Amino acid sequence: MASTPREPRKDGEATRMRILEAAGELFAASGYAETSNKAVAAKAEVDLASINYHFGSRNGLYLAVLDEARRRFLDISDLQRIILGEQPATEKLRALIELVVHKASQRRNNWHLRVLAAEILAPSPHGQAHLQAVAPLRLALLKGLFSEITSIAPEHPALIRCILCVTAPWAMMLIGPRGASGALHEILGMPADDVAAHLYSFALAGLRESSRLYSQGMQP
């Protein structure tokens, strides 16, 4: 007699997300090395077998946390949706900056920002390679956008410099230190629309100047 295939448990995804949230908070607070599956299980109120079932191992759980953190931070689908859209290139840049600023201005204690910051500052054995898996696609999308704005050839070194100058503040806002004082603290307390507008106008002015220099055969 053929056995009837088992249906997936309806609460399986809810359990997986509960584990992911608990692990994210613990990894953000204590780091990869100091966070055990036992601690995650206790916080998520599940048994250890549930972690192994959904993630395979502590490393698998950590990589899943990084995936979720990256998705909440600036998912590749966000870049594709904006950069591959129909609006002018300068409006795409504005949309990206607004997205980043509004994400950074949301709850400042979001664990996903702290997990990414910790991974960048103190890399885990497999985390960096995992995060870098989509880096070539992300860079290709940004090169296309910035080349369209500046007319600088995608392979020209100046274009990478332009990308770095524009996106460095994004990284600082999203994964920079969350202290009780300092410039970043003040900026995050300002209206998000004002910050986004300032970053956009500042970035666009720099890109236009780089474009002017490039068109005249000078070094941007």
C-alpha positions as CSV (number, residue, x, y, z in Angstrom):
1,M,0.0,0.0,0.0
2,A,1.5,3.3,-1.1
3,S,2.1,5.8,1.7
4,T,0.4,9.2,1.5
5,P,3.0,12.0,1.2
6,R,3.2,14.1,4.3
7,E,2.0,17.6,4.1
8,P,4.4,20.3,5.3
9,R,3.5,21.6,8.8
10,K,1.5,24.8,8.5
11,D,3.5,26.4,11.3
12,G,6.8,25.5,9.8
13,E,7.5,28.9,8.3
14,A,6.4,30.7,11.4
15,T,8.8,28.5,13.5
16,R,11.6,29.2,11.0
17,M,11.1,33.0,11.2
18,R,10.9,32.9,15.0
19,I,14.3,31.1,15.1
20,L,15.7,33.6,12.5
21,E,14.6,36.6,14.5
22,A,15.9,35.2,17.8
23,A,19.2,34.3,16.2
24,G,19.5,37.7,14.5
25,E,19.1,39.5,17.8
26,L,21.6,37.2,19.5
27,F,24.2,37.4,16.7
28,A,23.8,41.2,16.7
29,A,24.3,41.4,20.5
30,S,27.1,38.8,21.0
31,G,28.5,38.0,17.6
32,Y,28.8,34.7,15.7
33,A,31.5,33.1,17.9
34,E,29.6,33.7,21.2
35,T,26.1,32.7,20.1
36,S,25.2,29.0,20.5
37,N,22.4,27.1,19.0
38,K,21.3,26.4,22.6
39,A,20.9,30.1,23.3
40,V,19.0,30.6,20.1
41,A,16.7,27.7,20.9
42,A,16.0,29.1,24.3
43,K,15.2,32.6,23.0
44,A,13.0,31.3,20.2
45,E,11.3,28.8,22.5
46,V,12.0,25.8,20.3
47,D,14.1,22.6,20.7
48,L,17.5,22.2,19.1
49,A,16.1,19.7,16.6
50,S,14.0,22.6,15.1
51,I,17.2,24.6,14.3
52,N,18.8,21.6,12.7
53,Y,15.7,20.8,10.7
54,H,15.3,24.3,9.3
55,F,19.0,25.4,9.0
56,G,21.2,22.3,9.2
57,S,23.8,23.7,11.5
58,R,24.9,26.8,13.4
59,N,26.8,28.0,10.3
60,G,23.7,27.4,8.2
61,L,21.6,29.4,10.6
62,Y,24.2,32.3,10.6
63,L,24.2,32.4,6.8
64,A,20.4,32.5,6.8
65,V,20.6,35.4,9.2
66,L,23.0,37.2,6.9
67,D,20.7,36.6,4.0
68,E,17.8,38.1,5.9
69,A,19.9,41.0,7.1
70,R,21.0,41.7,3.5
71,R,17.4,41.5,2.3
72,R,16.3,44.1,4.9
73,F,19.3,46.3,4.3
74,L,19.3,46.7,0.5
75,D,18.2,43.6,-1.3
76,I,19.4,43.0,-4.9
77,S,15.8,43.1,-5.9
78,D,15.5,46.7,-4.6
79,L,18.4,47.7,-6.9
80,Q,17.0,45.8,-9.9
81,R,13.5,47.3,-9.4
82,I,14.8,50.8,-9.3
83,I,17.8,50.7,-11.7
84,L,16.0,48.7,-14.3
85,G,13.0,50.9,-14.2
86,E,11.8,53.4,-16.8
87,Q,12.4,56.7,-15.1
88,P,15.5,59.0,-15.9
89,A,18.8,57.9,-14.4
90,T,18.9,60.9,-12.0
91,E,15.5,59.9,-10.6
92,K,16.7,56.4,-10.1
93,L,19.6,57.8,-8.0
94,R,17.1,59.9,-6.0
95,A,14.9,56.8,-5.4
96,L,17.9,54.8,-4.2
97,I,19.0,57.5,-1.8
98,E,15.5,57.9,-0.4
99,L,15.2,54.2,0.1
100,V,18.5,54.0,2.0
101,V,17.8,57.0,4.1
102,H,14.3,55.9,5.1
103,K,15.6,52.4,6.0
104,A,18.4,53.9,8.1
105,S,15.9,56.2,9.8
106,Q,13.6,53.3,10.9
107,R,14.0,51.6,14.2
108,R,17.6,52.2,15.1
109,N,17.9,49.0,17.1
110,N,17.1,46.8,14.1
111,W,19.3,43.7,14.5
112,H,20.0,43.3,10.8
113,L,22.0,46.5,10.7
114,R,24.1,45.5,13.6
115,V,24.7,42.0,12.2
116,L,26.0,43.4,9.0
117,A,28.2,45.9,10.8
118,A,29.6,43.1,13.0
119,E,30.3,40.9,10.0
120,I,32.1,43.7,8.2
121,L,34.2,44.7,11.2
122,A,34.9,41.2,12.5
123,P,34.4,38.7,9.7
124,S,33.2,35.2,10.5
125,P,34.7,32.1,8.8
126,H,32.2,32.0,6.0
127,G,30.2,35.2,6.3
128,Q,32.2,37.5,4.0
129,A,32.3,35.0,1.1
130,H,28.5,34.6,1.5
131,L,27.8,38.3,1.5
132,Q,30.1,38.8,-1.5
133,A,28.2,36.3,-3.6
134,V,26.0,39.0,-5.1
135,A,28.6,41.8,-5.1
136,P,29.4,41.5,-8.9
137,L,25.7,41.9,-9.8
138,R,25.2,44.8,-7.4
139,L,28.3,46.5,-8.8
140,A,27.3,46.0,-12.4
141,L,23.9,47.5,-11.7
142,L,25.5,50.6,-10.0
143,K,28.0,51.0,-12.8
144,G,25.2,51.0,-15.3
145,L,23.3,53.7,-13.4
146,F,26.3,55.9,-12.7
147,S,27.6,55.6,-16.3
148,E,24.3,56.7,-17.6
149,I,24.4,59.8,-15.3
150,T,28.0,60.8,-16.0
151,S,28.7,59.3,-19.4
152,I,31.9,57.9,-17.9
153,A,32.7,54.5,-19.5
154,P,31.8,51.6,-17.1
155,E,35.3,50.2,-17.3
156,H,36.9,53.6,-16.4
157,P,38.5,53.7,-12.9
158,A,36.8,57.1,-12.3
159,L,33.4,55.5,-12.3
160,I,34.3,53.3,-9.3
161,R,35.5,56.4,-7.5
162,C,32.2,58.1,-8.2
163,I,30.3,55.1,-6.9
164,L,32.3,55.0,-3.7
165,C,31.9,58.8,-3.1
166,V,28.2,58.6,-3.4
167,T,27.5,55.3,-1.6
168,A,29.9,55.7,1.3
169,P,27.4,57.8,3.3
170,W,24.8,55.2,2.6
171,A,26.9,52.5,4.3
172,M,27.7,54.8,7.2
173,M,24.1,55.5,7.8
174,L,23.0,51.9,7.5
175,I,25.8,50.1,9.4
176,G,27.8,52.8,11.1
177,P,28.0,53.0,15.0
178,R,24.8,53.7,16.8
179,G,26.1,55.8,19.6
180,A,24.2,58.1,21.9
181,S,25.9,61.2,20.4
182,G,27.9,62.3,17.4
183,A,27.2,63.4,13.9
184,L,25.5,60.1,12.8
185,H,23.2,60.3,15.8
186,E,22.2,63.8,14.9
187,I,21.7,63.0,11.2
188,L,19.5,60.0,12.1
189,G,17.4,62.3,14.2
190,M,16.7,64.7,11.3
191,P,13.7,64.4,9.0
192,A,14.5,61.6,6.5
193,D,13.2,63.6,3.5
194,D,15.6,66.5,4.3
195,V,18.6,64.1,4.6
196,A,17.7,62.3,1.4
197,A,17.3,65.6,-0.5
198,H,20.7,66.9,0.8
199,L,22.5,63.7,-0.1
200,Y,20.9,63.6,-3.5
201,S,21.8,67.2,-4.4
202,F,25.3,66.7,-3.1
203,A,25.8,63.5,-5.0
204,L,24.4,64.9,-8.2
205,A,26.6,67.9,-8.1
206,G,29.7,65.8,-7.7
207,L,28.7,63.4,-10.5
208,R,28.0,66.3,-12.9
209,E,31.4,67.8,-12.2
210,S,33.0,64.4,-12.8
211,S,31.1,64.1,-16.0
212,R,32.3,67.6,-17.1
213,L,36.0,66.7,-16.4
214,Y,35.7,63.4,-18.1
215,S,34.1,65.0,-21.2
216,Q,37.1,67.4,-21.4
217,G,39.6,64.6,-21.2
218,M,40.6,65.5,-17.6
219,Q,40.9,63.1,-14.7
220,P,37.6,63.2,-12.6
